[in-house]
Structure formats: structure tokens, C-alpha cells
């Protein structure tokens, strides 16, 4: 079982403080957490910090173990991080790229085990047809799927995915979100996923962490975390939270908020 706690985290990007004194309660195993907020809110910076590749102050614990004390090999074996940047369009074929990513951080696996995990990952993500295509011959969306395969194949306990559906069409977006939900449920793992599509987050995520104006604005189950006040504070829009026929919340936007309504509003949810 994988758990994550974040306490009093402050993040800088260059000389700018992006997020200050951010805390999250212990997130239980099997959860998919949507990381939301406007451009520049610190979503990517937060995921880099949790992956151990960005500077921060405060404490992060994974399964009760402090992130700062982990060795490199321990960290990359435990955490699977997918940045926004797509895999480089090299002459490697997709199968080679995924095999190499697995071998780099799973020296404990035999060649047969690595190959088996790679075969399983291509099938699970529905990209077997891409296996022997060179990366420089793939579209952006196809390379994004290969990048996701490079993370998933390692079977990390904690997935940190930065806009993993940004280059995908609607069918593939839905497919990816369903696969990630199934993976973390089966492994009792945990996934934090930065998304721009609020309604996808509300539909598929167990928790929403919403950031803006340098701090956490809300955290909790989608129906609790997302409110008209929070929408106004984070995105500077007027909107409503409705419920679909399946009981899931979704956002209906009405207008851009007036300039004098841009201040912080609402409370933080737990």
C-alpha cells in the first residue's frame, strides 16, 4: 500500500516563489488525485519536487519514508514521473525505448521479466501497433503514449503524471485515464496527475488538489473541493457545479469574473 503526505512545502521557480506552505493530508493508497490550477499555478513545479528532481523546503513522506533521505535508485524505483515534455524523436523504435527505460531503474529484473513487462505494457495501453515504429516517425500523441509506457512499465508505487493526455484525442484521453485508474487500484498505488480539463478531473479523480495565487485553494473529493467560489478564485471565471445523470459533478462556465472578484474566496476543503 502506498501513501503520501506533504507538509509545509514551499517551491521556487528561479527567483519566484511559486507555492508557499502547501500541506496535504495523508492520501490513501489506490487514489487518483487531480492537480488543478491555472497556468503558472505551480502544478509542474510541485510534481517535479515530489519526484525529487526539483528544489523545495518542507517535508514529503512516501509510505512514511522521507523523500529527502532516499537514494537515487530507491527514488526512481518507487516513483514514476512523466514530465510534460514528449520523448525525443530519435531513431529508436518504441519497443527499444520502453525496454531501456525499464532496465535503467529495475536492475533487479531479469531480461525475460523486463521483456514480459514491456509486452504487457504495450498491450495494456493499446499501443502494440507502435512497438516497432521509430520515435521520429510518430506523432506527438503517439510519442506521449510511449512516454507513458516508459513510466508504467517500471511498476512504480507512486505515479506523477504531468498533463499525460495533452496531446491525445478524446478517445485516447479516456483510455489513458481508465488504464491509470485500474493500475493504481490493482497495485494499491497512488497517482497525482496534473490536468487542465476540469471536468475530466471531476469525473475520474478521487481527490482534487486545486492551486492558485501561490497556495492551495482546495483539497478533497471532487464534489467538496470544487465550488463556484473556488472556481472564481483560481480561474477568474463565474461558473456552476452541476451533477450529471450518473451522479458525477461537472462545471458549467458562464462568464469571466469581474476584475474586483479576483480575490481569494471560499475555504480550503479536507
C-alpha positions as CSV (number, residue, x, y, z in Angstrom):
1,X,0.0,0.0,0.0
2,X,1.3,3.4,-1.0
3,X,0.6,6.6,1.0
4,X,1.8,10.2,0.5
5,X,2.0,13.1,2.9
6,X,3.1,16.6,2.2
7,X,3.8,19.1,4.9
8,X,4.6,22.8,4.7
9,X,6.1,22.6,1.2
10,X,7.4,25.8,-0.4
11,X,8.6,25.8,-4.0
12,X,10.5,28.3,-6.1
13,X,11.0,28.5,-9.8
14,X,14.1,30.6,-10.4
15,X,13.8,33.6,-8.1
16,X,10.0,33.4,-7.9
17,X,8.1,31.7,-5.1
18,X,5.5,29.5,-6.9
19,X,3.8,27.8,-4.0
20,X,4.2,28.5,-0.3
21,X,3.5,26.4,2.8
22,X,1.5,23.8,1.0
23,X,0.3,20.8,3.0
24,X,-1.8,17.8,2.0
25,X,-3.3,15.3,4.4
26,X,-2.3,11.7,4.0
27,X,-3.5,10.5,0.7
28,X,-4.7,6.8,0.9
29,X,-3.5,4.0,-1.3
30,X,-5.4,3.4,-4.5
31,X,-6.2,7.1,-5.0
32,X,-6.1,9.2,-8.2
33,X,-5.5,12.9,-7.3
34,X,-6.2,15.6,-9.9
35,X,-3.7,18.5,-9.6
36,X,-5.6,21.5,-11.0
37,X,-4.9,25.2,-11.3
38,X,-4.4,27.9,-14.0
39,X,-1.2,28.3,-16.0
40,X,1.7,29.2,-13.7
41,X,0.0,28.0,-10.6
42,X,2.9,25.6,-9.8
43,X,1.4,22.2,-10.9
44,X,4.5,21.1,-12.8
45,X,6.9,22.6,-10.2
46,X,5.0,20.6,-7.5
47,X,5.3,17.3,-9.4
48,X,9.0,17.8,-10.0
49,X,9.5,18.4,-6.3
50,X,7.6,15.3,-5.4
51,X,9.6,13.4,-7.9
52,X,12.8,14.5,-6.2
53,X,14.1,16.5,-9.2
54,X,13.1,20.0,-8.0
55,X,14.2,22.0,-5.0
56,X,11.8,22.6,-2.2
57,X,11.6,23.2,1.6
58,X,9.3,21.3,3.8
59,X,8.8,17.5,4.1
60,X,7.4,14.8,1.8
61,X,6.9,11.2,3.0
62,X,6.1,8.2,0.8
63,X,5.0,5.2,2.9
64,X,6.3,7.1,5.9
65,X,9.8,7.4,4.4
66,X,11.2,10.9,3.9
67,X,11.8,11.7,0.2
68,X,14.9,13.7,1.0
69,X,16.7,10.7,2.5
70,X,16.1,8.3,-0.4
71,X,18.9,7.2,-2.6
72,X,18.6,7.8,-6.3
73,X,17.9,4.2,-7.1
74,X,15.4,3.9,-4.4
75,X,13.6,7.0,-5.5
76,X,13.4,6.2,-9.2
77,X,12.2,2.7,-8.4
78,X,9.5,3.9,-6.2
79,X,8.3,7.0,-8.2
80,X,7.4,7.1,-11.8
81,X,7.5,10.7,-13.1
82,X,6.2,11.7,-16.6
83,X,7.1,15.4,-17.4
84,X,5.2,17.5,-20.0
85,X,8.0,17.2,-22.5
86,X,7.4,14.4,-25.1
87,X,10.1,11.7,-25.6
88,X,12.7,12.9,-28.1
89,X,12.0,11.9,-31.7
90,X,15.1,9.6,-32.0
91,X,15.7,6.6,-34.3
92,X,15.0,4.2,-31.5
93,X,11.8,2.2,-32.0
94,X,9.2,2.4,-29.3
95,X,9.8,-1.1,-28.0
96,X,13.6,-0.3,-27.5
97,X,12.8,3.0,-25.8
98,X,10.4,1.3,-23.3
99,X,12.8,-1.7,-22.7
100,X,15.7,0.8,-22.0
101,X,13.6,2.8,-19.5
102,X,12.7,-0.3,-17.5
103,X,16.3,-1.6,-17.4
104,X,17.6,1.7,-16.3
105,X,15.7,1.7,-13.0
106,X,14.9,-2.0,-12.4
107,X,18.3,-3.8,-12.3
108,X,16.5,-6.4,-10.1
109,X,14.6,-7.7,-13.1
110,X,15.8,-10.4,-15.4
111,X,15.9,-9.8,-19.2
112,X,12.8,-12.1,-19.5
113,X,11.0,-10.2,-16.8
114,X,11.7,-6.8,-18.5
115,X,10.6,-8.1,-21.8
116,X,7.4,-9.5,-20.3
117,X,6.6,-6.3,-18.5
118,X,7.2,-4.4,-21.8
119,X,4.8,-6.7,-23.7
120,X,2.2,-6.3,-21.0
121,X,2.5,-2.5,-21.0
122,X,2.1,-2.2,-24.8
123,X,-1.0,-4.4,-24.7
124,X,-2.4,-2.6,-21.7
125,X,-2.0,0.9,-23.2
126,X,-3.3,-0.4,-26.6
127,X,-0.1,0.6,-28.5
128,X,1.3,-2.7,-29.7
129,X,0.9,-1.4,-33.2
130,X,3.6,1.3,-32.4
131,X,6.1,-1.1,-30.9
132,X,8.5,-1.2,-33.9
133,X,8.0,2.3,-35.2
134,X,10.8,4.8,-34.8
135,X,10.1,7.6,-32.4
136,X,11.0,10.2,-35.1
137,X,8.2,8.7,-37.2
138,X,5.5,9.0,-34.5
139,X,3.0,11.8,-33.9
140,X,3.1,13.9,-30.8
141,X,0.2,11.9,-29.3
142,X,1.9,8.6,-30.1
143,X,5.1,9.7,-28.5
144,X,3.2,10.8,-25.4
145,X,1.8,7.2,-25.2
146,X,5.3,5.8,-25.5
147,X,6.4,8.2,-22.7
148,X,3.6,6.9,-20.5
149,X,4.7,3.3,-21.3
150,X,8.2,4.1,-20.2
151,X,6.8,5.1,-16.8
152,X,4.2,2.4,-16.4
153,X,6.5,-0.5,-17.4
154,X,8.6,0.1,-14.3
155,X,5.6,-0.6,-12.0
156,X,6.3,2.3,-9.6
157,X,4.2,2.7,-6.4
158,X,3.7,6.4,-7.0
159,X,2.9,7.9,-10.4
160,X,3.4,11.6,-11.0
161,X,1.9,12.5,-14.4
162,X,2.2,16.0,-15.8
163,X,-0.5,16.5,-18.4
164,X,-0.4,12.9,-19.7
165,X,-3.3,13.5,-22.1
166,X,-2.4,16.9,-23.5
167,X,-1.5,15.6,-27.0
168,X,-4.2,12.9,-27.2
169,X,-7.6,12.9,-28.8
170,X,-10.8,12.3,-26.8
171,X,-10.8,8.5,-27.2
172,X,-7.2,8.1,-26.1
173,X,-7.7,10.6,-23.2
174,X,-10.5,8.4,-21.8
175,X,-8.5,5.3,-22.4
176,X,-5.5,6.6,-20.5
177,X,-7.5,7.8,-17.5
178,X,-9.2,4.4,-17.3
179,X,-5.9,2.5,-17.5
180,X,-4.3,4.6,-14.8
181,X,-7.3,4.1,-12.5
182,X,-7.1,0.4,-13.0
183,X,-3.3,0.2,-12.5
184,X,-3.3,2.1,-9.2
185,X,-6.3,0.2,-7.9
186,X,-4.6,-3.2,-8.7
187,X,-1.3,-2.2,-7.2
188,X,-2.7,-0.3,-4.2
189,X,-0.6,2.5,-5.6
190,X,-1.1,6.3,-5.9
191,X,-1.2,8.7,-8.8
192,X,-1.0,12.5,-8.8
193,X,-2.0,13.8,-12.3
194,X,-1.8,17.4,-13.5
195,X,-4.7,18.2,-15.7
196,X,-6.2,21.2,-17.5
197,X,-9.6,19.7,-18.2
198,X,-11.6,20.3,-15.0
199,X,-14.4,18.0,-15.9
200,X,-12.2,15.1,-16.7
201,X,-10.6,15.6,-13.3
202,X,-14.0,15.7,-11.6
203,X,-15.2,12.6,-13.3
204,X,-12.1,10.3,-12.9
205,X,-10.3,11.5,-9.8
206,X,-10.9,10.5,-6.2
207,X,-9.5,13.8,-4.9
208,X,-8.9,17.3,-6.3
209,X,-6.0,19.5,-5.2
210,X,-6.5,23.0,-6.6
211,X,-3.8,25.6,-6.6
212,X,-3.7,29.3,-7.4
213,X,-2.3,32.6,-6.1
214,X,0.7,30.8,-4.6
215,X,-1.1,28.4,-2.4
216,X,-3.5,25.5,-2.1
217,X,-7.1,26.7,-2.6
218,X,-8.9,23.4,-2.0
219,X,-8.3,19.7,-1.4
220,X,-10.9,17.0,-1.1
221,X,-13.3,14.8,-3.0
222,X,-14.4,16.4,-6.3
223,X,-17.9,17.3,-5.0
224,X,-16.5,19.0,-2.0
225,X,-13.4,20.6,-3.4
226,X,-14.9,22.3,-6.5
227,X,-17.2,25.2,-5.7
228,X,-18.2,28.4,-7.5
229,X,-16.1,30.4,-5.1
230,X,-13.0,28.2,-5.7
231,X,-13.5,28.5,-9.5
232,X,-13.6,32.3,-9.2
233,X,-10.5,32.4,-7.0
234,X,-8.5,30.0,-9.2
235,X,-9.6,30.7,-12.7
236,X,-11.3,34.1,-12.5
237,X,-14.5,32.8,-14.0
238,X,-18.1,32.6,-13.0
239,X,-19.3,29.0,-13.1
240,X,-21.7,26.5,-11.6
241,X,-21.2,22.9,-10.4
242,X,-23.9,20.7,-11.8
243,X,-24.5,16.9,-11.5
244,X,-24.8,14.6,-14.5
245,X,-27.2,11.6,-14.8
246,X,-24.5,9.3,-13.3
247,X,-24.2,11.5,-10.2
248,X,-20.8,13.0,-11.1
249,X,-20.2,16.7,-10.7
250,X,-19.3,18.9,-13.7
251,X,-18.5,22.5,-14.2
252,X,-20.6,24.8,-16.4
253,X,-18.9,28.1,-17.1
254,X,-20.9,31.3,-17.5
255,X,-18.6,34.2,-17.9
256,X,-15.2,35.8,-16.9
257,X,-15.4,37.1,-13.4
258,X,-15.3,40.9,-12.8
259,X,-11.9,42.3,-12.0
260,X,-12.9,43.1,-8.4
261,X,-13.9,39.5,-7.9
262,X,-10.4,38.1,-8.5
263,X,-9.5,38.0,-4.8
264,X,-9.3,34.8,-2.8
265,X,-12.7,33.3,-1.8
266,X,-14.0,30.3,-0.1
267,X,-12.4,27.9,2.3
268,X,-9.9,25.1,2.0
269,X,-11.6,21.6,2.0
270,X,-10.3,18.5,3.6
